[in-house]
Amino acid sequence: MDLFTGIVVYLLIWWTALFCVLPIGTRPVEEADPEAGGWRGAPTRPLLGRKVIGTTLLAGVLWLGVYAVVESGWVSFRDGWWAYQGPGISSPLPGRAQN
């Protein structure tokens, strides 16, 4: 995995983890005043700083797992039956005879 691919994968993992972490620990406002600009679904204390730090740590751990799997060769899109073989060449599925 080169640098650019690693950064793109990290950002994708980070945004996905952020949306998973955002609802943790939020409590809705008890007495919302619509005239004052409050909304009943808005959290009282969103703690966004903690959530960004937690998301960064979680994304780092998940990225290390993805990096380990990609670099280990367990999953490769260059080799195997799912690899792109070029135009007009189809690779047979495992367990199926090629016609």
Wavefront OBJ file of the C-alpha trace (Angstrom):
o trace
v 0.000 0.000 0.000
v 1.568 3.271 -1.047
v 1.300 6.580 0.869
v -1.638 8.017 -1.085
v -3.681 4.808 -0.803
v -2.910 4.593 2.903
v -4.117 8.174 3.482
v -7.316 7.600 1.482
v -8.077 4.369 3.355
v -7.416 6.103 6.702
v -9.774 8.968 5.838
v -12.520 6.551 4.791
v -12.112 4.604 8.018
v -11.997 7.859 10.046
v -15.278 9.201 8.648
v -17.016 5.856 9.091
v -15.750 5.608 12.671
v -16.869 9.186 13.372
v -20.445 8.386 12.433
v -20.277 5.313 14.675
v -18.866 7.308 17.631
v -21.088 10.415 17.384
v -24.211 9.015 19.094
v -22.269 7.556 22.047
v -23.082 9.327 25.309
v -25.436 11.955 23.915
v -28.530 12.958 25.837
v -31.307 15.097 24.333
v -32.208 18.487 25.768
v -34.975 18.048 28.350
v -36.759 21.382 27.988
v -36.133 22.749 24.494
v -37.442 26.206 23.688
v -38.105 26.426 19.920
v -38.344 30.221 20.104
v -34.836 30.453 21.581
v -33.448 28.364 18.745
v -33.241 25.068 20.630
v -34.213 21.792 19.057
v -35.378 18.827 21.088
v -33.085 16.382 19.287
v -29.898 18.379 19.831
v -27.616 16.887 22.519
v -26.992 18.888 25.693
v -23.236 18.280 25.682
v -21.996 16.687 22.446
v -18.343 16.409 23.644
v -17.055 16.720 20.082
v -13.404 17.110 21.106
v -13.400 13.777 22.921
v -15.224 12.133 20.054
v -12.731 13.410 17.474
v -9.819 12.125 19.585
v -11.577 8.783 20.126
v -12.380 8.531 16.432
v -8.752 9.222 15.525
v -7.507 6.500 17.869
v -10.140 4.004 16.698
v -9.412 4.764 13.040
v -5.685 4.326 13.679
v -6.197 0.874 15.178
v -8.560 -0.173 12.377
v -6.164 1.208 9.741
v -3.308 -0.807 11.221
v -5.467 -3.924 10.894
v -6.313 -3.141 7.262
v -2.651 -2.368 6.538
v -1.537 -5.666 8.113
v -4.045 -7.663 6.043
v -3.131 -5.903 2.787
v 0.616 -6.179 3.315
v 0.456 -9.795 4.501
v -0.830 -11.009 1.154
v -3.908 -12.713 2.641
v -6.022 -10.507 0.386
v -4.606 -9.578 -2.993
v -6.346 -8.131 -5.984
v -3.295 -8.828 -8.137
v -3.353 -12.613 -7.751
v -6.147 -15.152 -7.511
v -9.377 -15.799 -9.349
v -10.771 -12.288 -8.664
v -7.723 -10.523 -10.145
v -8.020 -8.525 -13.335
v -6.436 -10.572 -16.120
v -6.696 -8.087 -18.962
v -9.235 -7.416 -21.695
v -11.004 -10.491 -23.038
v -9.550 -12.887 -20.489
v -11.817 -14.299 -17.831
v -10.490 -16.217 -14.878
v -12.573 -19.222 -13.810
v -14.184 -19.342 -10.415
v -12.717 -21.879 -7.984
v -14.361 -25.274 -8.289
v -15.803 -24.609 -11.745
v -14.496 -26.079 -14.944
v -13.445 -23.656 -17.657
v -15.219 -24.089 -21.012
l 1 2 3 4 5 6 7 8 9 10 11 12 13 14 15 16 17 18 19 20 21 22 23 24 25 26 27 28 29 30 31 32 33 34 35 36 37 38 39 40 41 42 43 44 45 46 47 48 49 50 51 52 53 54 55 56 57 58 59 60 61 62 63 64 65 66 67 68 69 70 71 72 73 74 75 76 77 78 79 80 81 82 83 84 85 86 87 88 89 90 91 92 93 94 95 96 97 98 99
